[in-house]
């Protein structure tokens, strides 16, 4: 933790332990009338505060120190970051003033804070960025401190993004000038229909209508994916966001939910190193034997997801599989996840689809890090990549009209920017 010695510069006795904080030294005339904590631009705070009468918290700072702002350091508390600027009673006053709307004992590392001092050396404004949209502010007004939480909203800008796949979905999204998170979102939407580890080919394409969220005209994150389509050779897979009676989710244009009983793959991104076969040369045992599952090569520690809802029947060591999780699913299905490095669940635990049950490893009879994923139906192993999983309940007749109107609107927006080559491929 960095320490800033104010004594040599201002003749002060104290030293200021501020971690990653920055001190801005401004002359009195340069005191801003807009104070930016890095999360919320608090308008007219200085004007309101400096005009108020009555000292409550006195700062132990020189006259020309007007603004202190920065981000909370590791293991910091409000007392530790302001101890050299405010007395213990002053810090207590701020905490108590804020308590009705926010507990300042809950400050988090990396969050922005700010203190504005008036010309009299008194604290005029204290701000703390709770998150991107909420800022706590404590203002000196009429001889007392008043606290509130100011909330602002994202500027939501729907946008169409399209791309051509040459190597991977990540690469195509990056080539389109977008962040990796958009590729993750697309993979999750189509997780029941597409195994992104094995089924994408060069020349496939995607289009997606997504909400982009902005603050102060700066892109912050993605919101909802409103609609999307993936062209895989002659096959077109489409998705539309709709909040139905059964809950929000993604549907085909015909009103069938994309969500199905099983994910196409328990890993978001990896590659198949060995497929389902009745005759494979075992790399450890050095003989031919059946391999009634799918091996996904991935780095140690890669999260492994439950492919469907169910109950854990095994969470521990299982012979050549090493650390293993088995899950019993409805309708006679069971899945197995072998060679794990870590197990996150316990026997008897109920798990939801896509819940993390462990991590890729190389325990048991294994020559390298990978997941051995197996599925059986009524005691017989089946190839999970060939399973046709039934969908959930479709749109009801009562909602059909609303759904179709929303579908037509979203699909028109999605198609408005599509290049001719993509439209031709999707027919």
Secondary structure as GFF3:
##gff-version 3
##sequence-region A 1 427
A	DSSP	beta_strand	3	5	.	.	.	ID=ss1
A	DSSP	alpha_helix	7	10	.	.	.	ID=ss2
A	DSSP	beta_strand	15	17	.	.	.	ID=ss3
A	DSSP	beta_strand	22	24	.	.	.	ID=ss4
A	DSSP	three_ten_helix	28	30	.	.	.	ID=ss5
A	DSSP	beta_strand	34	36	.	.	.	ID=ss6
A	DSSP	beta_strand	41	43	.	.	.	ID=ss7
A	DSSP	alpha_helix	45	50	.	.	.	ID=ss8
A	DSSP	beta_strand	67	71	.	.	.	ID=ss9
A	DSSP	alpha_helix	78	82	.	.	.	ID=ss10
A	DSSP	alpha_helix	88	99	.	.	.	ID=ss11
A	DSSP	three_ten_helix	104	106	.	.	.	ID=ss12
A	DSSP	beta_strand	112	117	.	.	.	ID=ss13
A	DSSP	beta_strand	123	129	.	.	.	ID=ss14
A	DSSP	beta_strand	134	141	.	.	.	ID=ss15
A	DSSP	beta_strand	144	151	.	.	.	ID=ss16
A	DSSP	beta_strand	155	164	.	.	.	ID=ss17
A	DSSP	alpha_helix	169	175	.	.	.	ID=ss18
A	DSSP	alpha_helix	180	189	.	.	.	ID=ss19
A	DSSP	beta_strand	205	215	.	.	.	ID=ss20
A	DSSP	beta_strand	218	232	.	.	.	ID=ss21
A	DSSP	beta_strand	235	244	.	.	.	ID=ss22
A	DSSP	beta_strand	247	251	.	.	.	ID=ss23
A	DSSP	beta_strand	271	274	.	.	.	ID=ss24
A	DSSP	beta_strand	277	281	.	.	.	ID=ss25
A	DSSP	beta_strand	288	291	.	.	.	ID=ss26
A	DSSP	beta_strand	294	297	.	.	.	ID=ss27
A	DSSP	beta_strand	303	305	.	.	.	ID=ss28
A	DSSP	beta_strand	310	317	.	.	.	ID=ss29
A	DSSP	three_ten_helix	319	321	.	.	.	ID=ss30
A	DSSP	beta_strand	323	328	.	.	.	ID=ss31
A	DSSP	three_ten_helix	330	332	.	.	.	ID=ss32
A	DSSP	beta_strand	333	343	.	.	.	ID=ss33
A	DSSP	beta_strand	350	351	.	.	.	ID=ss34
A	DSSP	beta_strand	356	360	.	.	.	ID=ss35
A	DSSP	beta_strand	370	377	.	.	.	ID=ss36
A	DSSP	beta_strand	380	382	.	.	.	ID=ss37
A	DSSP	three_ten_helix	384	386	.	.	.	ID=ss38
A	DSSP	three_ten_helix	397	399	.	.	.	ID=ss39
A	DSSP	alpha_helix	400	415	.	.	.	ID=ss40
A	DSSP	alpha_helix	420	426	.	.	.	ID=ss41
###
